[in-house]
Amino acid sequence: MAEHTGRAAAIARTYVEAIANKDIDTILEVSTDDVACSSPIGKLSGAQAFRGFHEGFARMIKSMTVLAVYGGDDQAVVIYEADTHPVPHALTVELITISGGKIASTDVIYDSAPFAEYMATVRPH
């Protein structure tokens, strides 16, 4: 895994390892109470909404490989590949902004088309 050191990189490394381990509590421990998240499925804010976002993702993950963590003191970028139940090999990048030693925001970037194609095949319960 490629890495760059810095306070934000260290926090981002903890965060992305928690995602890989489906450790929602650690994700929230390194995030602010008013954390903001932007992704192809929309924008959310607050710890409870962020918890729901990550709980949903954790249910989909079969395995995850962290490819790189880069960052300085205030921002970091993490790159990972997730093998999920609906989509294998989903490459994801997150731009993470740190405030007060915690994640204040993350911009999640991935190709949502394969997930949308999968959702079109799923019948409601």
C-alpha positions as CSV (number, residue, x, y, z in Angstrom):
1,M,0.0,0.0,0.0
2,A,1.4,3.4,-0.9
3,E,1.3,5.9,1.9
4,H,2.1,9.5,2.7
5,T,2.5,10.6,6.2
6,G,0.7,13.4,8.0
7,R,-2.0,13.8,10.6
8,A,-4.9,13.5,8.1
9,A,-3.2,10.4,6.5
10,A,-3.0,8.7,9.9
11,I,-6.7,9.3,10.6
12,A,-7.7,8.3,7.0
13,R,-5.7,5.1,7.4
14,T,-7.6,4.2,10.6
15,Y,-10.9,5.1,8.8
16,V,-10.3,3.0,5.7
17,E,-9.0,0.0,7.8
18,A,-12.3,0.3,9.8
19,I,-14.3,0.2,6.6
20,A,-12.4,-2.9,5.5
21,N,-13.1,-4.5,8.9
22,K,-16.8,-3.4,8.9
23,D,-16.0,-1.6,12.2
24,I,-18.7,1.1,12.2
25,D,-17.9,2.2,15.8
26,T,-14.3,3.1,14.9
27,I,-15.5,4.9,11.8
28,L,-17.7,7.1,14.0
29,E,-14.9,7.5,16.6
30,V,-12.7,9.2,14.0
31,S,-15.5,11.3,12.6
32,T,-17.1,14.5,13.9
33,D,-20.7,14.6,15.2
34,D,-21.7,16.7,12.2
35,V,-19.6,14.8,9.6
36,A,-20.7,15.4,6.0
37,C,-20.6,12.8,3.2
38,S,-21.1,13.3,-0.5
39,S,-21.3,10.3,-2.8
40,P,-23.0,9.3,-6.1
41,I,-26.1,8.3,-4.1
42,G,-26.4,11.8,-2.5
43,K,-25.3,14.0,0.4
44,L,-25.8,13.4,4.1
45,S,-24.7,15.0,7.3
46,G,-24.5,13.9,10.9
47,A,-23.1,10.9,12.7
48,Q,-26.4,8.9,12.6
49,A,-26.7,9.3,8.8
50,F,-23.0,8.5,8.4
51,R,-23.6,5.3,10.5
52,G,-26.4,4.3,8.2
53,F,-24.3,4.9,5.1
54,H,-21.5,2.7,6.4
55,E,-23.8,0.0,7.8
56,G,-25.3,-0.4,4.4
57,F,-21.9,-0.5,2.7
58,A,-20.6,-3.0,5.3
59,R,-23.5,-5.4,4.4
60,M,-22.4,-5.4,0.8
61,I,-18.6,-5.9,1.3
62,K,-17.2,-9.4,0.7
63,S,-13.6,-8.2,0.9
64,M,-11.7,-5.0,0.5
65,T,-8.1,-4.0,-0.4
66,V,-6.7,-0.7,0.5
67,L,-4.5,0.4,-2.4
68,A,-3.2,3.8,-1.1
69,V,-3.4,6.4,1.6
70,Y,-2.0,9.9,0.8
71,G,-2.3,13.0,2.9
72,G,-0.9,15.9,4.9
73,D,-2.3,17.5,8.0
74,D,-5.8,18.6,6.8
75,Q,-6.7,16.4,3.9
76,A,-6.1,12.9,2.8
77,V,-7.1,10.6,-0.1
78,V,-7.8,6.9,0.3
79,I,-8.1,4.5,-2.7
80,Y,-9.5,1.0,-2.2
81,E,-11.1,-1.8,-4.2
82,A,-14.1,-3.4,-2.7
83,D,-15.4,-6.8,-3.8
84,T,-19.1,-6.4,-3.0
85,H,-22.1,-8.7,-3.3
86,P,-23.7,-6.7,-6.1
87,V,-20.5,-5.5,-7.9
88,P,-17.0,-7.1,-7.9
89,H,-13.9,-4.9,-8.0
90,A,-15.6,-1.6,-7.2
91,L,-12.7,1.0,-7.3
92,T,-13.4,3.8,-4.8
93,V,-11.6,7.0,-3.9
94,E,-12.4,9.2,-0.9
95,L,-11.2,12.8,-0.3
96,I,-11.2,13.2,3.4
97,T,-11.1,16.6,5.2
98,I,-10.0,16.7,8.8
99,S,-11.1,19.3,11.4
100,G,-10.2,19.1,15.1
101,G,-8.4,15.8,14.7
102,K,-11.5,14.1,13.2
103,I,-13.1,13.5,9.8
104,A,-15.3,16.5,9.1
105,S,-16.2,15.5,5.5
106,T,-15.6,12.9,2.9
107,D,-16.3,13.0,-0.8
108,V,-16.7,9.4,-2.0
109,I,-16.0,8.8,-5.7
110,Y,-16.9,5.6,-7.5
111,D,-18.7,4.4,-10.7
112,S,-22.3,4.1,-9.6
113,A,-23.5,2.6,-12.9
114,P,-22.8,-1.1,-12.0
115,F,-24.6,-0.6,-8.7
116,A,-27.6,0.9,-10.5
117,E,-27.6,-1.9,-13.0
118,Y,-27.7,-4.4,-10.1
119,M,-30.5,-2.5,-8.3
120,A,-32.6,-2.6,-11.5
121,T,-32.5,-6.5,-11.2
122,V,-33.6,-6.7,-7.6
123,R,-37.2,-7.2,-6.8
124,P,-38.6,-5.4,-3.7
125,H,-39.5,-7.6,-0.7
